[in-house]
Amino acid sequence: MNSTELFNQREELKHVISGLRSELKLVEEQLQDLYMNFARDALRADGRDFGTTHIVADGHKLKATVTKKVKWDQEKLRHALNNLTADEAHHYAKATFSVEERKYSNAPPAIKEVLEHCRTTEIGGFTVEVEGED
């Protein structure tokens, strides 16, 4: 298979995958509309708001999982952690520091020199596209 055929096949597959993802999302939303309330009721009956439960609906035995997504108010959390001992805060909290690449690139030389030893770069991915025909 030559490169033109590979690029064309990739574009066709991207189109098919995109369509299937959209279709799958719609089906998942419809299933959620049908069964979420049954699952939430079953979980509440067990004294839970989240987790996996088994339900029977529409003549089907179903395993339903309601996951939770936790968000922390950063300012309130910072204040709360500052009220703990350093050991307690270190045990419970995870801190991640980073510098935006745009800010690093535009930093004065003295700042770059301070930060440079903390920074590594690696390949994050690879793509190749057809820009035009010769």
Secondary structure as UniProt FT lines:
FT   HELIX           3..45
FT   TURN            46..47
FT   STRAND          51..57
FT   TURN            58..59
FT   STRAND          60..66
FT   HELIX           74..82
FT   HELIX           86..92
FT   HELIX           101..106
FT   HELIX           109..116
FT   TURN            117..118
//
